[in-house]
Amino acid sequence: MESKFIVTSIGIGGAFFVGIVLFWFVFGYLKKRISADKMKQGYSAASKDIWAEKRQHPRVELSWPAFIEKAAQSQEVQLKDISLGGAFVICQQPLALQDQFRIIIDLPDHGAVPFNAEVVWSNANMPRKKVVNRGMGIKFMANEEKERQLLQDAITAALEIIDESIEGKCTD
């Protein structure tokens, strides 16, 4: 009787073990198969949304001189890719993330206009050979409507000049 119980226990244990091993192989096969199918399909719509433009204001490829003032120090910089919300600042010594400062932008036809800004990203820690322009991304914050309107007017005027030069080249 005892030997029958031992044989039955070994049989059940062996069947359980075979079931686990079989499940493990099937699960591994299906996992590889599903991930391979996803790779063939390319990027899903959700992954494309990750790289979608998240800016509230469109950037314009302009280049204007400016000065950064922070703690009685100033640094001459160049703005690039400007919008009402922020800009890329080309500078040799980017400020730290979340640093708040004043930036005086030399707006065409409006002169030097001060803005409050904050550093939102920086490429200061990237290797020099991987950086085209050393600098930082900034967002404009807590500025008066007057300054925002001057910036909007300057961007609009610059875009009109660009449009006119493009139209002139097309008619030649």
TORGUTI-765171 format. One record per residue: x negated, y negated, z of N, C-alpha, C, O in turn; residue number from 1; chain. Coordinates in steps of 0.02 Angstrom, whole numbers, plus 32768, in hexadecimal, padded with zeros to 4 digits. Example, Ala and Ser with C-alpha at 12.3 -4.5 7.8 and 13.67 -1.06 7.14 Angstrom:
% residues 2
nX,nY,nZ,caX,caY,caZ,cX,cY,cZ,oX,oY,oZ,num,cadena
7D6C,811C,8186,7D99,80E1,8186,7D6C,80A5,8186,7D38,80A6,81A7,1,A
7D7E,8070,8162,7D54,8035,8165,7D7B,7FFE,818A,7D62,7FC7,8192,2,A
//
This chain:
% residues 172
nX,nY,nZ,caX,caY,caZ,cX,cY,cZ,oX,oY,oZ,num,cadena
7FD8,803A,8000,8000,8000,8000,7FD5,7FC1,8000,7FE3,7F91,7FDC,1,A
7F9F,7FC3,802A,7F73,7F8A,802D,7F4F,7F7F,7FEC,7F46,7F46,7FD7,2,A
7F3A,7FB3,7FCB,7F16,7FAD,7F8C,7F44,7F8F,7F56,7F2E,7F69,7F2B,3,A
7F84,7FA2,7F59,7FB4,7F86,7F29,7FBB,7F3A,7F33,7FC0,7F15,7F03,4,A
7FBB,7F24,7F72,7FC0,7EDD,7F83,7F82,7EB8,7F6B,7F87,7E80,7F51,5,A
7F47,7ED5,7F75,7F09,7EB6,7F5F,7F07,7EB0,7F13,7EF3,7E7C,7EF9,6,A
7F1B,7EE3,7EF0,7F1C,7EE2,7EA7,7F4D,7EAE,7E8E,7F3E,7E89,7E5F,7,A
7F88,7EAB,7EAE,7FB9,7E79,7E9A,7F9F,7E32,7EA7,7FA8,7E06,7E7D,8,A
7F7F,7E27,7EDF,7F63,7DE5,7EF0,7F2D,7DD1,7EBE,7F2A,7D98,7EA8,9,A
7F01,7E01,7EAD,7ECD,7DF3,7E7C,7EEC,7DE4,7E38,7ED5,7DB7,7E15,10,A
7F1F,7E08,7E26,7F41,7DFD,7DE6,7F61,7DB7,7DE3,7F5B,7D94,7DB1,11,A
7F83,7DA4,7E19,7FA3,7D62,7E1B,7F6E,7D2B,7E1B,7F75,7CF9,7DF8,12,A
7F39,7D35,7E42,7F02,7D03,7E44,7EE1,7CFD,7E00,7ED1,7CC5,7DEA,13,A
7ED5,7D37,7DDF,7EB6,7D35,7D9C,7EE3,7D12,7D6A,7ECB,7CEB,7D41,14,A
7F24,7D20,7D6D,7F53,7D00,7D3F,7F55,7CB5,7D4C,7F58,7C8E,7D1C,15,A
7F53,7CA0,7D8B,7F53,7C5A,7D9C,7F13,7C38,7D82,7F17,7C01,7D66,16,A
7EDA,7C59,7D8A,7E9A,7C3F,7D72,7E9B,7C37,7D26,7E86,7C04,7D0B,17,A
7EB3,7C6B,7D03,7EB7,7C68,7CBA,7EE6,7C30,7CA4,7ED8,7C0D,7C74,18,A
7F1D,7C26,7CC9,7F4C,7BF0,7CBA,7F2C,7BAC,7CC1,7F36,7B80,7C97,19,A
7F05,7BA2,7CF6,7EE2,7B62,7D00,7EAF,7B56,7CC9,7EAB,7B1F,7CAF,20,A
7E87,7B87,7CB9,7E55,7B80,7C84,7E76,7B71,7C41,7E5F,7B46,7C1C,21,A
7EAB,7B96,7C32,7ECF,7B8A,7BF4,7EEC,7B43,7BF2,7EE7,7B21,7BBE,22,A
7F0A,7B2C,7C28,7F24,7AE8,7C2C,7EED,7AB5,7C21,7EF6,7A85,7BFD,23,A
7EB3,7AC0,7C40,7E7A,7A93,7C3B,7E63,7A8D,7BF2,7E57,7A56,7BDA,24,A
7E5E,7AC6,7BCE,7E4A,7AC5,7B88,7E7E,7AA2,7B5C,7E6C,7A79,7B31,25,A
7EBE,7AB1,7B66,7EF3,7A92,7B3E,7EF5,7A47,7B4C,7EFB,7A1F,7B1D,26,A
7EF0,7A33,7B8A,7EF1,79EC,7B9B,7EB6,79C8,7B7B,7EBE,7992,7B5F,27,A
7E7A,79E4,7B80,7E3F,79C6,7B60,7E47,79C1,7B15,7E34,798E,7AF8,28,A
7E61,79F4,7AF6,7E6B,79F3,7AAD,7E9D,79BC,7A9A,7E8F,7995,7A6C,29,A
7ED6,79B9,7ABC,7F08,7986,7AAD,7EEE,7940,7AB9,7EFD,7912,7A93,30,A
7EC7,7937,7AED,7EAB,78F5,7AFC,7E7D,78DE,7AC4,7E80,78A4,7AAF,31,A
7E52,790A,7AAC,7E25,78F9,7A75,7E4D,78EC,7A35,7E3D,78BE,7A10,32,A
7E7F,7913,7A29,7EA8,790C,79ED,7ECD,78CA,79EC,7ECF,78A8,79B9,33,A
7EEB,78B8,7A25,7F10,7879,7A29,7EE2,783E,7A22,7EF2,780E,79FF,34,A
7EA8,783F,7A43,7E7A,7806,7A3E,7E5E,7801,79F7,7E52,77C9,79DF,35,A
7E53,7839,79D5,7E3B,7838,7990,7E70,7819,7962,7E60,77F3,7935,36,A
7EB0,782A,796E,7EE6,780D,7946,7EEA,77C2,7950,7EF7,779D,7921,37,A
7EE0,77AB,798E,7EE2,7763,799B,7EA9,7740,7978,7EB2,7708,795F,38,A
7E6F,775F,7976,7E36,7741,7954,7E42,773B,790A,7E2D,770A,78EB,39,A
7E64,776B,78EC,7E73,7769,78A5,7EA4,7730,7895,7EA1,7713,785F,40,A
7ED1,7721,78C3,7F02,76ED,78B8,7EE4,76A7,78BE,7F04,7677,78A8,41,A
7EAA,76A1,78DA,7E8B,765F,78E3,7EA5,7640,7923,7EBD,7662,7950,42,A
7E9E,75FE,7926,7EB3,75DA,7961,7EFF,75D6,7964,7F20,75CB,7932,43,A
7F19,75DF,799F,7F61,75DA,79A8,7F74,7590,79AB,7F49,7565,79B2,44,A
7FB4,7582,79A7,7FCB,753C,79AB,7FBA,751E,79EF,7FAA,74E3,79F3,45,A
7FBC,7547,7A23,7FAC,752D,7A65,7F63,7518,7A6A,7F54,74E4,7A88,46,A
7F36,753E,7A4C,7EF0,752C,7A50,7EE1,74EF,7A25,7EB3,74C9,7A35,47,A
7F07,74E4,79F0,7EFE,74A7,79C8,7F14,746A,79EE,7EF8,7434,79E5,48,A
7F46,7471,7A19,7F5E,7438,7A41,7F29,7420,7A72,7F29,73E6,7A84,49,A
7EFC,744C,7A86,7EC8,7439,7AB4,7E9D,7402,7A96,7E88,73D4,7AB9,50,A
7E90,7407,7A55,7E64,73D7,7A34,7E8A,739C,7A15,7E6B,7371,79F6,51,A
7ECB,739B,7A1D,7EF3,7365,7A00,7EE0,7322,7A21,7ECA,7320,7A5A,52,A
7EE7,72EE,79FB,7ED8,72AB,7A13,7F03,729A,7A50,7F41,72A1,7A4D,53,A
7EE5,7286,7A86,7F0A,7277,7AC3,7F0A,722C,7AD2,7F25,7217,7B05,54,A
7EEB,7204,7AA8,7EE9,71BC,7AB4,7F2D,719D,7AA8,7F52,71AF,7A7B,55,A
7F3B,716C,7AD2,7F7A,7147,7ACB,7F75,7114,7A93,7FA6,7106,7A70,56,A
7F38,70F8,7A8A,7F2D,70C5,7A57,7EFB,70E0,7A24,7EC8,70FC,7A37,57,A
7F09,70D8,79E4,7EDB,70F2,79B1,7E99,70CC,79B1,7E98,708F,79BA,58,A
7E62,70F0,79A6,7E20,70D1,79A3,7E13,70B7,795D,7E2A,70D3,792C,59,A
7DED,7080,795A,7DDB,7061,791B,7D8F,705F,7918,7D6E,704B,7948,60,A
7D73,7073,78DF,7D2A,7074,78D8,7D10,702D,78CC,7D07,7018,7893,61,A
7D04,700A,7902,7CE8,6FC7,7901,7CA9,6FC8,792D,7CA0,6FF5,7956,62,A
7C7F,6F96,7924,7C43,6F91,794D,7C3B,6F49,7962,7C2E,6F1D,7939,63,A
7C42,6F3C,79A3,7C3D,6EF9,79BE,7C0A,6EF8,79F7,7C06,6F27,7A1E,64,A
7BE4,6EC1,79FD,7BB5,6EBA,7A35,7BDA,6EAB,7A76,7C10,6E8E,7A75,65,A
7BBB,6EBE,7AAD,7BDA,6EB1,7AEF,7BA3,6EB2,7B24,7B6B,6EC6,7B18,66,A
7BB6,6E9D,7B60,7B8B,6E9F,7B9B,7BB0,6EC1,7BD3,7BEC,6EB4,7BDE,67,A
7B8E,6EEC,7BF7,7BAA,6F0D,7C32,7B8F,6EE8,7C6F,7B52,6EDC,7C74,68,A
7BBB,6ED7,7C9D,7BA7,6EB8,7CDC,7BBE,6EE4,7D15,7BF9,6EF3,7D1C,69,A
7B8D,6EF9,7D3E,7B9D,6F22,7D79,7B69,6F13,7DAE,7B2D,6F1B,7DA3,70,A
7B7F,6EFE,7DE8,7B54,6EF1,7E21,7B19,6EC3,7E0F,7ADF,6ED3,7E1B,71,A
7B2A,6E8A,7DF2,7AF9,6E56,7DE1,7AC5,6E6D,7DAD,7A92,6E4D,7DA5,72,A
7AD2,6EA4,7D8C,7AA7,6EBB,7D55,7ACF,6EB8,7D15,7B0B,6EC2,7D15,73,A
7AAC,6EA9,7CDF,7ACF,6EA9,7C9E,7AA7,6ED2,7C6C,7A6A,6ED8,7C71,74,A
7ACA,6EED,7C3C,7AAC,6F18,7C0A,7ACD,6F08,7BC7,7B0A,6F08,7BC1,75,A
7AA5,6EFA,7B95,7AC0,6EED,7B52,7AD1,6F31,7B33,7AA9,6F5F,7B33,76,A
7B0E,6F35,7B17,7B26,6F74,7AFA,7B48,6F66,7AB8,7B51,6F2C,7AA4,77,A
7B5C,6F9B,7A97,7B81,6F96,7A58,7BC0,6FC1,7A5F,7BBC,6FFB,7A74,78,A
7BFA,6FA5,7A4E,7C37,6FCB,7A50,7C43,6FEC,7A0D,7C32,6FD0,79D8,79,A
7C61,7026,7A0F,7C70,704B,79D2,7CB2,7070,79DE,7CC1,7082,7A17,80,A
7CD9,707C,79AA,7D18,709F,79B1,7D44,707F,79E7,7D4F,709B,7A1C,81,A
7D5C,7044,79D8,7D80,701A,7A08,7DCB,7023,7A01,7DE5,702C,79CA,82,A
7DEE,7021,7A3A,7E37,7021,7A3A,7E4E,6FF3,7A73,7E25,6FD8,7A98,83,A
7E8F,6FEA,7A78,7EA9,6FC3,7AB0,7E9E,6FE6,7AF3,7E9E,6FC7,7B28,84,A
7E95,7028,7AF0,7E8D,704F,7B2D,7E45,7057,7B44,7E39,7064,7B7F,85,A
7E14,7050,7B16,7DCF,705B,7B29,7DA1,705A,7AED,7DB4,7043,7AB7,86,A
7D64,7073,7AF7,7D33,7071,7AC1,7CFA,70A1,7AD2,7CF4,70B9,7B0B,87,A
7CD0,70AD,7AA1,7C90,70CF,7AAC,7C5B,7099,7AB2,7C57,706D,7A87,88,A
7C33,709C,7AE6,7BFF,706A,7AF3,7BBB,708A,7AE5,7BA7,70B9,7B07,89,A
7B98,706F,7AB4,7B54,7086,7AA5,7B25,7060,7AD3,7B21,7023,7AD1,90,A
7B01,7085,7AFE,7AD2,7066,7B2D,7A9C,7099,7B40,7AA9,70D6,7B3E,91,A
7A62,7081,7B53,7A2B,70AE,7B65,7A34,70CC,7BAB,7A1B,7103,7BB8,92,A
7A56,70A8,7BD7,7A5F,70BF,7C1C,7AAA,70BF,7C2E,7AC2,708F,7C4D,93,A
7ACE,70F3,7C1B,7B16,70F6,7C2B,7B21,70F5,7C77,7AF9,710F,7C9D,94,A
7B58,70D7,7C8B,7B6A,70D6,7CD2,7B86,711A,7CE6,7B93,7145,7CBC,95,A
7B8F,7122,7D26,7BA9,7161,7D41,7BF4,7166,7D34,7C16,7134,7D2D,96,A
7C0D,71A4,7D32,7C55,71AF,7D29,7C7C,718B,7D60,7C68,7189,7D9A,97,A
7CB3,716E,7D4C,7CE2,7149,7D78,7CC6,7107,7D91,7CE6,70E7,7DBB,98,A
7C8B,70F2,7D7A,7C72,70AF,7D8B,7CA0,707C,7D6C,7CB4,7082,7D32,99,A
7CB2,7049,7D93,7CDB,7012,7D79,7CAE,6FD5,7D72,7C83,6FC9,7D9C,100,A
7CB9,6FAF,7D3D,7C8D,6F77,7D2D,7CB0,6F45,7D00,7CE9,6F50,7CEA,101,A
7C8F,6F0D,7CF3,7CA8,6EDB,7CC4,7C80,6EE2,7C84,7C43,6EEA,7C85,102,A
7CA3,6EDF,7C4C,7C82,6EE0,7C0B,7C99,6EA2,7BE6,7CD5,6E95,7BDE,103,A
7C69,6E7B,7BCE,7C78,6E3F,7BA8,7C6D,6E4F,7B5F,7C35,6E5B,7B49,104,A
7CA4,6E4F,7B39,7CA2,6E62,7AF3,7CA1,6E23,7AC8,7CC9,6DF5,7AD4,105,A
7C74,6E20,7A99,7C71,6DE8,7A6A,7CA2,6DF6,7A31,7C90,6E14,79FE,106,A
7CE0,6DE0,7A3B,7D15,6DEB,7A0A,7D0E,6DBA,79D0,7D08,6D7E,79DB,107,A
7D0E,6DD2,7993,7D0B,6DA4,7959,7D43,6D71,795C,7D7D,6D82,7968,108,A
7D33,6D32,7950,7D62,6CFA,7950,7D80,6CEA,7994,7DAA,6CBD,7999,109,A
7D6B,6D0C,79C9,7D86,6CFE,7A0C,7D4E,6CF3,7A3E,7D5B,6CDA,7A75,110,A
7D10,6D06,7A2E,7CD9,6CFD,7A5C,7CD6,6D34,7A91,7CF3,6D69,7A89,111,A
7CB2,6D25,7AC7,7CA7,6D55,7AFD,7CE5,6D59,7B29,7CFB,6D27,7B45,112,A
7D01,6D96,7B2E,7D3D,6DA1,7B57,7D2E,6DD8,7B89,7D19,6E0F,7B75,113,A
7D38,6DCB,7BCA,7D29,6DFF,7BFD,7D64,6E2F,7C06,7D9E,6E1C,7C03,114,A
7D53,6E6F,7C11,7D84,6EA3,7C1E,7D6C,6ECD,7C5A,7D30,6ED5,7C65,115,A
7D9B,6EE7,7C7F,7D8D,6F19,7CB3,7D8E,6F5D,7C92,7DB9,6F6B,7C68,116,A
7D5E,6F88,7CA5,7D5A,6FCA,7C86,7D41,6FFD,7CB8,7D27,6FED,7CED,117,A
7D4B,703C,7CA5,7D33,7075,7CCE,7D15,70A9,7CA0,7D2F,70B5,7C69,118,A
7CDF,70C9,7CB6,7CBF,70FE,7C90,7CE8,713E,7C97,7CF6,7155,7CCE,119,A
7CFD,715B,7C5E,7D24,7198,7C60,7CFC,71D5,7C49,7D0D,720E,7C59,120,A
7CC7,71CA,7C23,7C99,7201,7C11,7C56,71E3,7BFC,7C52,71A8,7BEB,121,A
7C23,720C,7BFE,7BE0,71F5,7BED,7BB8,722F,7BCF,7BC3,7269,7BE0,122,A
7B8B,721E,7BA2,7B5E,7252,7B87,7B18,7249,7BA2,7AE7,725F,7B83,123,A
7B12,7228,7BDC,7AD1,721A,7BFA,7AA9,7259,7C0A,7A6B,7258,7C07,124,A
7ACA,728F,7C1A,7AA8,72CD,7C2E,7A9D,72FE,7BF5,7A84,7335,7C00,125,A
7AB1,72EB,7BB9,7AA7,7317,7B80,7A60,730E,7B65,7A44,72D8,7B6A,126,A
7A42,7344,7B4A,79FF,733D,7B2D,79FF,730A,7AF4,7A2E,7308,7ACC,127,A
79CB,72E3,7AF0,79C7,72AD,7ABF,79D1,72C5,7A77,79F0,72A2,7A4F,128,A
79B9,7301,7A67,79C0,7319,7A22,7A07,732D,7A10,7A17,7337,79D6,129,A
7A32,7334,7A42,7A78,7344,7A35,7AA5,7307,7A35,7AE1,730C,7A2A,130,A
7A88,72CB,7A40,7AAF,728E,7A46,7AA0,7261,7A0A,7A66,7250,79FE,131,A
7AD4,724D,79E6,7ACB,721E,79AF,7AC3,71D8,79CC,7A93,71B5,79BA,132,A
7AF0,71C3,79F7,7AEC,7183,7A19,7AF2,718E,7A64,7B25,71A8,7A7B,133,A
7AC0,717A,7A8A,7AC4,717F,7AD3,7AF8,714C,7AEA,7AF8,7113,7AD4,134,A
7B25,7162,7B16,7B57,7133,7B2E,7B8C,7153,7B59,7B83,7188,7B77,135,A
7BC6,7130,7B5C,7BFC,7145,7B88,7C3F,712F,7B6C,7C43,70FE,7B47,136,A
7C72,7154,7B7E,7CB6,7142,7B6C,7CD4,711B,7BA6,7CCE,712E,7BE0,137,A
7CF5,70E3,7B95,7D13,70BA,7BC9,7D5D,70B1,7BBC,7D74,70B6,7B83,138,A
7D82,70A2,7BF1,7DC7,708E,7BE9,7DCF,7049,7C07,7DB2,703A,7C3C,139,A
7DF6,701F,7BE5,7E04,6FDD,7C00,7E3B,6FE4,7C34,7E6A,700B,7C2B,140,A
7E34,6FBF,7C6B,7E65,6FC6,7CA0,7E70,6F85,7CC5,7E42,6F5D,7CCE,141,A
7EAD,6F79,7CDA,7EC0,6F3F,7D02,7EAA,6EFD,7CE3,7E8F,6ED2,7D05,142,A
7EB7,6EF6,7CA2,7EA7,6EB8,7C80,7EE6,6E8F,7C76,7F1E,6EA9,7C73,143,A
7EDD,6E4E,7C71,7F15,6E20,7C66,7F30,6E28,7C1F,7F0C,6E3E,7BF2,144,A
7F6F,6E18,7C17,7F8F,6E1C,7BD5,7F6B,6DF0,7BA2,7F66,6E02,7B67,145,A
7F51,6DB7,7BB8,7F2D,6D8A,7B8A,7EF1,6DAD,7B6B,7EE6,6DA8,7B2F,146,A
7EC9,6DCE,7B94,7E8D,6DF2,7B7B,7EA2,6E2B,7B4D,7E83,6E36,7B19,147,A
7ED6,6E50,7B61,7EED,6E87,7B37,7F05,6E6D,7AF3,7EF9,6E8D,7ABF,148,A
7F27,6E34,7AF3,7F3F,6E18,7AB4,7F05,6E00,7A88,7F07,6E09,7A4B,149,A
7ED2,6DE2,7AA7,7E97,6DCE,7A80,7E75,6E0B,7A60,7E60,6E08,7A26,150,A
7E70,6E42,7A86,7E53,6E7F,7A6B,7E7E,6E9A,7A31,7E63,6EAD,79FD,151,A
7EC0,6E9B,7A3B,7EED,6EB2,7A06,7EE5,6E86,79C8,7EE2,6EA1,7990,152,A
7EE2,6E44,79D0,7EDB,6E17,7997,7E99,6E23,7973,7E97,6E23,7935,153,A
7E63,6E2D,7999,7E21,6E39,797A,7E20,6E7B,7953,7E04,6E7F,791D,154,A
7E3E,6EAF,7970,7E41,6EF0,794D,7E6B,6EEA,790E,7E57,6F03,78D9,155,A
7EA4,6EC9,7913,7ECF,6EC0,78D8,7EAC,6E99,78A1,7EAF,6EAC,7867,156,A
7E8A,6E63,78B4,7E65,6E3A,7883,7E2E,6E63,7861,7E24,6E5E,7825,157,A
7E0A,6E8B,7889,7DD5,6EB4,786D,7DF1,6EE8,783D,7DD3,6EF6,7809,158,A
7E2A,6F05,784D,7E49,6F36,7821,7E60,6F15,77E0,7E5A,6F34,77AA,159,A
7E79,6ED9,77E3,7E8E,6EB6,77A7,7E52,6EA8,7779,7E58,6EAE,773C,160,A
7E1A,6E96,7797,7DDD,6E8A,776F,7DC6,6ECB,774F,7DB3,6ECB,7714,161,A
7DC9,6F01,7774,7DB5,6F43,7758,7DE4,6F55,771F,7DCD,6F6C,76EA,162,A
7E25,6F4C,7728,7E56,6F5C,76F4,7E4A,6F33,76B5,7E4E,6F4D,767E,163,A
7E3B,6EF2,76BE,7E2F,6EC6,7685,7DF0,6EDC,765F,7DEF,6EDA,7622,164,A
7DBC,6EEF,7683,7D7E,6F04,7662,7D88,6F46,763D,7D6B,6F50,7607,165,A
7DB0,6F72,7658,7DBF,6FB1,7636,7DE8,6FA4,75F7,7DDA,6FC0,75C2,166,A
7E1B,6F79,75FD,7E44,6F69,75C3,7E1B,6F47,758C,7E25,6F54,7551,167,A
7DED,6F1B,75A0,7DC1,6EFA,7570,7D95,6F2A,754B,7D89,6F22,750F,168,A
7D7D,6F5E,756D,7D52,6F90,754D,7D7B,6FBB,751D,7D62,6FD2,74EA,169,A
7DBA,6FC7,752F,7DE4,6FF2,7504,7DF8,6FCF,74C4,7E03,6FF1,7492,170,A
7DFD,6F8D,74C3,7E12,6F69,7487,7DD8,6F59,7459,7DE3,6F47,741F,171,A
7D9B,6F60,7472,7D60,6F51,7448,7D53,6F86,7415,7D23,6F80,73EE,172,A
//
